Amino acid sequence: MSDSPLLELKGVSKNFGAVQALYKVDFKVHAGQVMALVGDNGAGKSTLIKGIAGIYPYDEGQVTFDGKDVSINSPRDCAELGIEIVYQDLALADNLDVVNNMFLGREKTQRFGVLDENGMEQAAKETLESLSVTTIRSVRQAVAGLSGGQRQAIAVAKAVMWNSKLVILDEPTAALGVAQTRQVLNLVRRLADRGLAVILITHNLHDIFEVADKVTVLRLGQNVGEYSPKTTTQQEIVHAITAGEMTHVPGMQEEA
Amino acid sequence: MATQSTTSTNSGTTQSLGDYIKSRMIRIRSGDLGSFPIIIGLIIIAIIFGTLSEGIFFYERNFVNLLLQMAGLTAIATGIVFVLLIAEIDLSVAYVSAVGGVFTTLMLRQEAANWPWWLAIGVALIITTLIGLLHGVIVTKAKVPSFVVTLAGLLAWSGVVLIMTTRFSTAGTIVIQDKVVLGIANSYLPMMWSWILAAVVIVIFTAMQFSQRASMLRQNLMVKPMAILLMQIVGLAVLLLGVVWYSNKDRGVPVAAIIVLFFLLLWSFVATRTRFGRYVYAVGGNPEAARRAGIDVDRIRIAVFMISGFMAGVGGIILSSRLRSVDTNVGGGNLLLNAIAAAVIGGTSLFGGSGRVSSALLGALVIASVENGMGLLGLASGTKFVVNGLVLLAAVLIDSFSRRSRENSGLA
């Protein structure tokens, strides 16, 4: 784990009209680290992520990525930095096979713009093998026939295939059973072990204590603390989520 | 089986014949029937009409007629396949094809425009493609369902056809006055050329298959058994040479059939081997996934409507050439329904994302065979409609049953 964070947000805020969705949030994640982002509904998790994704750029605050100040104003900026986001609905095309989904929008071509199917199949297999995803029988199988955990694995593999440095996973285990949750958490761990930074948005405290190195708790748009699961109990985190101490009372004007 | 099909072990090898057949059987049993039902259907149709017509159905002359009858329909259905792949519909194709046919015919009139054939055809195809562009832009930008936009197109373009045909002739019938355009559906490839063409296609197919196989082996991917590959090559050769041989016993292979074959190969290539084709399937399967992958979904949709318009134009010119003239009825009748039915019977899903360009050919073959057979039997048009309806229903039922069993086995 390196000393300086890969991604650091300093004092980012975001308003939607009168609603203060984020207020001076500090947040950081290191390479090789799984950072869990937790909070109740409406705590600002999604807004924070959408700021990183360039969907709703922050109103104020500083974003540093890989030691450089950056401004992310569109999803394209985000992808160019090497940040990939796996949304909850995964966005896979059921009728296409695993290879086609992993390369969708970034197909390899050979002469005359002809698709390089073999090259893509090879690269897809390598990526899946490097992530130890062994449950998929054939990469030429339509995604429709895969289980929830397998689909999640494909979506993650798709995200890491492009030399990404930071992968953001939005509730990857929300719809999964016990065995599949374990597979996905193992996959999350392997991403960090490969040196990627991972932000894991989750509602499930069990997931956090299973894989996360650090936990950032948001409450009503503010960062109410960063914890380390090794030295924290579940109670403390639950307390922070529901009653974490805030520096600023929402709706009140700032003094001075 | 278990070790053969995992991704990690045993790559870069040839799948054994037994494993190949086994995996195929699993797919068939789980409802992935491919072209199997339609080939069975064609055999049944051939037996029924062959028997009822006392063999006339199988005459060389009738076979060539059948090729001519299905050419225009296949062209139009090819465009429909693309539209169905993105889960849209184009109800205007029949009259758009008529616009293409009538425009070409009008521009060839010696007493008026007297354009050369290539200019008339070229401009006609540009016009029908632009009509597709117009439909596509309205569907994507105004977000009106394609069903409504192309229904309006159906009405409007039928009016345009009527205006164009009655303006220059009181009878409403205009004869095509150009040898080349007439020749499209009324001339035949010299016998020697048809043999050479078939041989060239077989050689190219074989070369492509083997180079593909070599590159897959180089990259450690699993390839299908050599026996299956050889069977496919021999199958294609028998089919093509059979068609050429049988046609040559009569008048020869119609030029129109060659034109349609060219477009089928072209669009098959576009659909399966290019980014554009991949995006068409992605937009049909999950537009949101396509959008997030950075695909300009609207542009793909518009392009597909342009393909539909273009192929309708091609079909329309072939159909008018076959009748040697255009009249006020062109584009009417059940041309639209036959074109959509051909795509669906051939196995293209109405719900987007699944189907092949070749389904236009297979579906058109079924429809043209049934119409041709009933024509030989001299059935009343009422009976013809009923039978056509039943054939379409049967195709949709097979599709529905196979989808259900695919869902049950978790493949749909």
Chai-1 contact restraints between the chains, C-beta under 6 A:
chainA,res_idxA,chainB,res_idxB,connection_type,confidence,min_distance_angstrom,max_distance_angstrom,comment,restraint_id
A,A91,B,E288,contact,1.0,0.0,6.0,A-B,restraint_1
A,A91,B,A289,contact,1.0,0.0,6.0,A-B,restraint_2
A,A91,B,R292,contact,1.0,0.0,6.0,A-B,restraint_3
A,L92,B,A289,contact,1.0,0.0,6.0,A-B,restraint_4
A,A93,B,A282,contact,1.0,0.0,6.0,A-B,restraint_5
A,A93,B,G285,contact,1.0,0.0,6.0,A-B,restraint_6
A,A93,B,N286,contact,1.0,0.0,6.0,A-B,restraint_7
A,A93,B,A289,contact,1.0,0.0,6.0,A-B,restraint_8
A,D94,B,G285,contact,1.0,0.0,6.0,A-B,restraint_9
A,N95,B,G285,contact,1.0,0.0,6.0,A-B,restraint_10
A,N95,B,G353,contact,1.0,0.0,6.0,A-B,restraint_11
A,N95,B,S354,contact,1.0,0.0,6.0,A-B,restraint_12
A,L96,B,G285,contact,1.0,0.0,6.0,A-B,restraint_13
A,L104,B,A282,contact,1.0,0.0,6.0,A-B,restraint_14
A,L104,B,A293,contact,1.0,0.0,6.0,A-B,restraint_15
A,G105,B,A293,contact,1.0,0.0,6.0,A-B,restraint_16
A,G105,B,G294,contact,1.0,0.0,6.0,A-B,restraint_17
A,G105,B,I295,contact,1.0,0.0,6.0,A-B,restraint_18
A,E107,B,R275,contact,1.0,0.0,6.0,A-B,restraint_19
A,G113,B,T274,contact,1.0,0.0,6.0,A-B,restraint_20
A,V114,B,R273,contact,1.0,0.0,6.0,A-B,restraint_21
A,L115,B,R273,contact,1.0,0.0,6.0,A-B,restraint_22
A,N118,B,S215,contact,1.0,0.0,6.0,A-B,restraint_23
A,N118,B,M216,contact,1.0,0.0,6.0,A-B,restraint_24
A,N118,B,Q219,contact,1.0,0.0,6.0,A-B,restraint_25
A,N118,B,L221,contact,1.0,0.0,6.0,A-B,restraint_26
A,E121,B,L221,contact,1.0,0.0,6.0,A-B,restraint_27
A,Q122,B,Q219,contact,1.0,0.0,6.0,A-B,restraint_28
A,K125,B,T7,contact,1.0,0.0,6.0,A-B,restraint_29
A,E129,B,S8,contact,1.0,0.0,6.0,A-B,restraint_30
A,R137,B,S5,contact,1.0,0.0,6.0,A-B,restraint_31
A,S138,B,S5,contact,1.0,0.0,6.0,A-B,restraint_32
A,V139,B,T7,contact,1.0,0.0,6.0,A-B,restraint_33
A,A144,B,A412,contact,1.0,0.0,6.0,A-B,restraint_34
A,G145,B,G410,contact,1.0,0.0,6.0,A-B,restraint_35
A,G145,B,L411,contact,1.0,0.0,6.0,A-B,restraint_36
